[in-house]
Amino acid sequence: MLIGSLLLLVMVFGFILFVARGCVATQESTQVRKYVTSADSLLSDSSNAGKGELQGTLRNADGDPARLDEEALAQVTNRSEDLYLQALGQEEVPPEFEDANHYLVTALGVRSEATKRLAQAAAGNAGGFTEELKVAVEDYRTSDGIIANHFIPKVQEGLQRSGQTRDQGYLEEPVPFMDYGALGFDVAADAAPARSDPSALHSVEVQSFRIAGRALYLNGNVVLTEAAEPAFAVTVANGGETPEASVAVEIIFNTSADRQSKSATIKRIDPKGVVTTVEASGFNPGELDETSRATVEAGLVEYEKTLDDNTLAGAVTFDL
């Protein structure tokens, strides 16, 4: 009788464990699919804002800022920023897609900033607007490269790790932000996905991180006066054996009031220790005597194996 009861108890616990594992697996599968479909929706909306709205606005103006539909341009600017903030604010990113999401945020951030600068230039003279349009197109192309060469491969890796490669069908083939040829710009030679050598050493690292001209070391602390502007300068080095293109850099500044973030993209870094510096300003300072957290992330680049040097973080204190 006792043995029978014990066997029944074991069977009940086994059934409960089986059901619980099934529920966890189903939940993880749902989260993966939710992330992929959400990312696809963000990219689709971004493409619609570019090719569907911005391109038509620019084509109708024919290079003359006086002929621009300011309301339409403002709508695209706001939409681009909203999509960037949506990507930045995603809370439930499965661990398999954290690297991919970094590239998604960076690409949408590049598009948002480029469109914002373009809208600002529209208020100026025709010459200034034409030059800013050229810069914006290069930034848009850079964002296309980040998505095609970095985001999509990282999503594919995440799906393989999670055992859900079938969900790749929920992610559409990436398309350029705009049809640059239709606007009179030549098709960039680097528009096609870049081919990296998997056998070569790939190593991008944060070499230095400065705020208001002062060096911030790993887990260190910089004390600034209340009047100092928290402007950052990040030096990134390529310690690998091959050039790296579209290297994403994100600076995050967390204060008690809010989380601030700015993204930039290094178009190319040559190998063997060549460095380049990215600067970012416009951050709101923390309160007096408050210790805020500053973090910079560079990369990841394809086939990079050592990630210890890709992130540097420290504290910033505002004093009298």
Secondary structure, 3 states (H helix, E strand, C coil): CHHHHHHHHHHHHHHHHHHHHHHHHHHHHHHHHHHHHHHHHHHHHHHHHHHHHHHHHHHHHCCCHHHCCHHHHHHHHHHHHHHHHHHHCCCCCCHHHHHHHHHHHHHHHHHHHHHHHHHHHCCCCHHHHHHHHHHHHHHHHHHHHHHHHHHHHHHHHHHHHHCCHHHHHHCCCCCCCCCHHHHCCCCCCCCCCCCCCCCCCCCEEEEEEEECCEECCCCCEEEEECCCCCCEEEEEEECCCCCEEEEEEEEEEECCCCEEEEEEEEEEECCCCEEEEEEECCCCCCCCCCEEEEEEEECCCCCCCCCCCCEEEEEEEEEC
